[in-house]
């Protein structure tokens, strides 16, 4: 099983160690925790592209959390922790919140949710830009020859991209790819309506 990386951003060594210990006790998921100082978080997000980030809400403030959200991959599960009650606008910035008084079972369940969050988006990020262009062509109803002409490659290359897409996504029909493209926001419904009319 591929390890999942979770960053723990805090100035408190006690909280960091406690969270790392709870996470290491999750037996059915391979999670690698990496403690980082809040001031080093941005660099580590860009370098590591973590699946989950657990951060001290009070160390960042709501504006800092908005900035972090903009540099995170779409599939990153953002977990805030706090030692006090939070206003709703702060809690809404996170996928989940853990409190200083939460038990290990509650924290474990939240971490488990983060382990599967965005799997479809992570899978999409495995697609190359060319493969995404081929999916868009398929959704528009273009033939392999028309897709090849549109993205300036050979028909054989388009066929190779289609095999790779089917292998990566396990979707083998144009209808399935259309649903995937809409859900993954590769295309909008308006774009599809334009190709139909």
C-alpha positions as CSV (number, residue, x, y, z in Angstrom):
1,X,0.0,0.0,0.0
2,X,1.3,3.4,-1.0
3,X,2.0,5.6,2.0
4,X,-0.1,8.7,2.5
5,X,1.7,11.8,3.7
6,X,0.2,14.0,6.3
7,X,1.8,17.3,7.4
8,X,1.3,18.4,11.0
9,X,1.8,22.2,11.3
10,X,2.2,23.4,14.8
11,X,4.7,25.2,17.1
12,X,3.7,22.8,19.9
13,X,5.9,19.7,20.1
14,X,3.5,18.1,22.6
15,X,0.5,18.4,20.2
16,X,2.6,17.3,17.2
17,X,3.9,14.3,19.0
18,X,0.4,13.4,20.3
19,X,-1.2,13.6,16.9
20,X,1.7,11.6,15.3
21,X,1.3,8.9,17.9
22,X,-2.5,8.6,17.3
23,X,-2.0,8.5,13.6
24,X,0.7,5.8,13.8
25,X,-1.8,3.7,15.7
26,X,-4.1,3.5,12.6
27,X,-3.3,-0.1,11.5
28,X,-5.2,-0.3,8.2
29,X,-3.7,2.8,6.6
30,X,0.0,3.6,5.9
31,X,0.3,7.2,6.9
32,X,3.7,9.0,7.1
33,X,3.5,12.1,9.3
34,X,5.8,15.0,8.9
35,X,5.9,17.7,11.5
36,X,6.6,21.2,10.1
37,X,6.8,24.6,11.6
38,X,3.9,26.9,10.5
39,X,6.4,29.3,8.7
40,X,7.7,26.3,6.6
41,X,4.2,25.0,5.7
42,X,3.9,26.6,2.3
43,X,7.3,25.3,1.1
44,X,6.4,21.8,2.3
45,X,3.0,21.8,0.6
46,X,4.7,22.7,-2.7
47,X,7.4,20.2,-2.3
48,X,5.5,17.2,-0.9
49,X,1.9,17.6,-2.2
50,X,0.4,16.0,1.0
51,X,-2.8,14.1,1.1
52,X,-3.7,15.7,4.5
53,X,-2.6,18.7,6.5
54,X,-3.4,19.1,10.2
55,X,-2.8,22.6,11.4
56,X,-3.1,24.7,14.4
57,X,-5.9,27.1,13.6
58,X,-4.8,29.8,16.0
59,X,-1.2,29.8,14.5
60,X,-2.6,30.9,11.0
61,X,-5.7,32.9,11.4
62,X,-8.5,32.8,8.8
63,X,-6.6,34.8,6.1
64,X,-3.6,32.5,6.4
65,X,-5.8,29.4,6.1
66,X,-7.4,30.9,2.9
67,X,-3.8,31.3,1.5
68,X,-2.9,27.7,2.4
69,X,-6.1,26.4,0.7
70,X,-5.1,28.1,-2.6
71,X,-1.7,26.4,-2.8
72,X,-2.9,22.9,-1.7
73,X,-3.7,20.3,-4.3
74,X,-7.5,19.8,-4.8
75,X,-7.3,16.3,-3.1
76,X,-5.7,17.6,0.1
77,X,-7.8,17.1,3.2
78,X,-7.4,20.1,5.5
79,X,-7.9,19.4,9.2
80,X,-7.8,22.1,11.7
81,X,-7.3,21.6,15.4
82,X,-8.0,24.1,18.2
83,X,-8.0,24.3,21.9
84,X,-11.1,26.5,22.0
85,X,-14.5,26.9,20.3
86,X,-14.3,28.3,16.7
87,X,-16.6,30.8,14.9
88,X,-18.5,29.2,12.0
89,X,-16.6,31.2,9.4
90,X,-13.3,29.7,10.6
91,X,-14.6,26.1,10.8
92,X,-16.0,26.4,7.3
93,X,-12.4,26.8,5.9
94,X,-11.6,23.1,6.8
95,X,-12.7,19.7,5.7
96,X,-12.7,18.7,9.3
97,X,-12.0,20.0,12.8
98,X,-10.5,18.2,15.8
99,X,-10.5,19.7,19.2
100,X,-7.9,19.4,21.9
101,X,-10.4,17.3,24.0
102,X,-11.3,14.8,21.2
103,X,-10.5,11.2,21.9
104,X,-8.2,9.1,19.8
105,X,-11.1,7.2,18.2
106,X,-12.6,10.5,17.0
107,X,-9.3,11.7,15.6
108,X,-8.7,8.4,14.0
109,X,-12.0,8.5,12.1
110,X,-11.3,12.0,10.9
111,X,-7.9,11.0,9.6
112,X,-9.5,7.9,7.9
113,X,-11.9,10.3,6.1
114,X,-8.9,12.3,4.9
115,X,-7.2,9.2,3.6
116,X,-9.9,8.6,1.0
117,X,-10.8,12.3,0.3
118,X,-10.2,13.4,-3.2
119,X,-9.1,10.0,-4.5
120,X,-10.9,10.8,-7.8
121,X,-9.1,14.1,-8.0
122,X,-5.8,12.5,-7.2
123,X,-6.5,10.0,-10.0
124,X,-7.3,12.9,-12.3
125,X,-4.0,14.5,-11.5
126,X,-2.4,11.3,-12.7
127,X,-3.7,12.1,-16.2
128,X,-1.4,13.9,-18.5
129,X,-2.5,17.3,-20.0
130,X,-2.7,15.5,-23.4
131,X,-4.9,12.8,-21.9
132,X,-7.2,15.4,-20.5
133,X,-7.4,17.0,-24.0
134,X,-8.3,13.7,-25.5
135,X,-11.1,13.2,-22.9
136,X,-12.4,16.6,-23.8
137,X,-12.4,15.6,-27.5
138,X,-14.2,12.4,-26.7
139,X,-16.8,14.2,-24.7
140,X,-17.4,16.6,-27.7
141,X,-18.1,13.6,-29.8
142,X,-15.0,13.9,-32.0
143,X,-13.5,11.0,-33.8
144,X,-9.9,9.9,-33.2
145,X,-8.9,11.6,-36.4
146,X,-10.7,14.8,-35.4
147,X,-9.1,14.7,-31.9
148,X,-5.7,14.1,-33.5
149,X,-6.1,17.1,-35.8
150,X,-7.3,19.3,-33.0
151,X,-4.4,18.6,-30.6
152,X,-1.9,18.2,-33.5
153,X,-0.8,14.5,-32.9
154,X,-1.2,11.3,-34.9
155,X,-4.3,9.1,-34.8
156,X,-2.1,6.4,-33.3
157,X,-1.1,8.7,-30.5
158,X,-4.7,9.5,-29.8
159,X,-5.5,5.7,-29.6
160,X,-2.6,5.3,-27.2
161,X,-3.9,8.1,-25.0
162,X,-7.4,6.5,-25.1
163,X,-5.9,3.1,-23.9
164,X,-4.0,4.9,-21.1
165,X,-7.1,6.8,-20.0
166,X,-9.2,3.6,-19.9
167,X,-6.4,1.9,-17.9
168,X,-6.0,4.7,-15.4
169,X,-9.7,5.5,-14.9
170,X,-11.2,2.1,-15.6
171,X,-13.8,3.8,-17.8
172,X,-14.3,2.3,-21.2
173,X,-17.3,4.2,-22.8
174,X,-17.7,7.7,-24.1
175,X,-20.8,8.1,-21.8
176,X,-18.7,7.1,-18.8
177,X,-16.0,9.5,-19.8
178,X,-18.5,12.3,-20.2
179,X,-19.8,11.8,-16.7
180,X,-16.3,11.6,-15.4
181,X,-15.3,14.8,-17.3
182,X,-18.3,16.7,-15.8
183,X,-17.8,15.5,-12.3
184,X,-14.1,16.2,-12.5
185,X,-14.8,19.7,-14.0
186,X,-12.7,19.0,-17.1
187,X,-15.7,20.3,-19.0
188,X,-18.9,22.1,-18.1
189,X,-22.4,21.1,-19.0
190,X,-22.7,24.3,-21.1
191,X,-19.7,23.1,-23.2
192,X,-21.5,19.8,-23.9
193,X,-24.8,21.6,-24.7
194,X,-22.9,23.7,-27.3
195,X,-21.6,20.6,-29.1
196,X,-25.0,19.0,-29.2
197,X,-26.9,21.9,-30.7
